[in-house]
Structure formats: structure tokens, C-alpha cells
Amino acid sequence: MLDQKIFGEKLRNHRKKLGMTQEEVAEKVGVSPQAISKWEAGDCLPDCFNLKAISDVYKISADVLLETESDGDIDAVANKIEQLGTEFIWATANCDRYNNDLHQELGEDLWKMWKGIYFAETGNRKIQEESKKKGNLHIVGSFGQKIWDEEGVACVIKSSLIKKLSTSDQNTIDVMTALCSEDGQKLILSLFCDRPTPKQEIIEKTNMEISRLNELLLMFTESKILEYVADHRSPNTGYLVSGHCGIAAYMMLTAMYVLNKKNYTITQFLVG
């Protein structure tokens, strides 16, 4: 059942996020400021035509506005992300890797959703738009460190996680050191995460000595950074970045990218 008070609060919150007055919204919708005030107070509800006009002004689905369960909004967003993720996996399995327009399009949709979540935290429409235009590196706040970059970086590390961490053992340090080495970087950059790369191709790409390559392949495979795939029914045999710990390899390379970036913006939002 629709809760008019919650509905009104949502209208008010969306208006404030846009930095608009009741008079400005009223003019765009085609009603009086008093009508906007009554809707936001939960005294009455807009008819279907005005609801459509409001959703257009606020650039948000009418379904989201009408959902007034306490966890409705976040569940709707989570379901949409899950749906996109499912479609993305389907596209991965059914699209030819050399003709994967649908796969790419769905991936970009997911990327836009992640971006929207990052910049929505500003709580201020003007700052939000300014941050988007900069398109650089953004590190946000007390909840944890959050990095966004138009080039392809999106990362969140909760503050609570840091408090749980302890010093790594020597084996982990050795693996991280190897990942950070020039040879380690060459190896990771020569691989994919969706299809295996034959060893001969890795040799050609990295121009690495066989003994050193074998050492790194063994270390990274044992650490689940890499995965060896052997399919005797097809020529797809070789190494790929593992779905288990392979993210660590990408995080290391990304950290180097961030450290080497000369022009970046640090934005901190304090939302009351």
C-alpha cells in the first residue's frame, strides 16, 4: 500500500538533490507551488498525468517514486543490477568474441550504474555535475576509500575492513613482489580473463626467458592469480587471469596506474 508520507518525503528529497525550489518544479509540471507543497507533505497525491510530469522533471522512474516500502528503492536498484549482470553473462556465452556489441553494451550499462552510485553520494546536484565533468580520479570519505576514474577504475575499500587486516605472510609478500616486477606486469598484461592464451603466444608477447616465465607461471597458478585451462576438444588451451585471486593482479597494476597519474582530482563529500 502506498504510504503518502514516504512518497512526499521522496519527492522533497529528489527536488532538493536537483537544487530546485517548489516554484521551479511547479512551473515545469504545470501546477501551483501549493500543489507541490501538499504532495511533499503527504496531504494528497498527484494524478497519473502529474506523476508522469514529475518523473520526467526528476529524471526518475515513476515506479521508483511509487515504491514506498522501507527497502523498496535499494531492492529495485539491486534487482536491476542483478538483471543486467545476468544479461551480461548470457551475452558473454552467446556472442562471438569478435562480434560482441551486445556484450560491450551491457558492460557499459553496468559501468554507468557503478558511476551513478559513486557520484550520487555528493548529495548536491551542482557538485555532482562538476565532478562528472572533471572525469578524473575521485577519492571519497569516511565510510572508506573510493576511487573512480573514467579510464576504467572503480574501487571501494571499507574502513571497517582495514581494521581487520593483519600483516601478510612471506609467501603473499613474495607473490605481490613478483606481480609488481617488470616481468610480472608483462605476464599479466599478456593475458585475458575470458579466454586462455597459449604459452607460445605468451613467450612472443613478453619476450621473457623460459626459465623466468615458468617460475612466474608456477607461482601465480599456485596462488590462484592465474588459471591453466586445458580443453582437448578445442585449441583453447593456455593461461588466463583467474576468477579467484586474479583481481589482485589487476589491483596491483591499477595501483601503479594511480600512482603514476599526474593529473587527478581529489573530491571529499561531507553529507550531513
WOURMO-V816250 format. One line per field, one symbol per residue. phi: phi as a letter, one per 30 degrees, with the letter a starting at -180 (. if undefined). psi: psi as a letter, one per 40 degrees, with the letter a starting at -180 (. if undefined). A space follows every 10 residues. Layout:
BEGIN
phi->???
psi->???
END
This chain:
BEGIN
phi->.dcdddeddd edddddddic cddddedddj bdeddddddd didacddddd ddddddddhb dddddddcde cddddddddd ddddddddde dddccddcbc ededdddddd dddddedddd ddibeddedd ddddhccbcb hddlcbcbbd dkcbbbbded dedcdbdddd dddddddddd dddddedddd cbccadcddd ddeddchcde dddddddddd dddidcbccb cddbddblcb ddddcdeddd dddddddddd ddcbbcbbcc cd
psi->hhhddddddd dddddddefi iddddddddf aidddddddd eediiiiddd dddddddefi iddddeheid eddddddddd dddddddddd dddehheegf dddddddddd dddddddded edehdddddd ddddfahhhh addahhhhhd dfhhhhhidd dddeiihiid ddddddddde idddddddee iieeiihidd ddddddfiid dddddddddd ddefdihhhh heeieghaii hieceddddd ddddddddde hdhihhhhhh h.
END
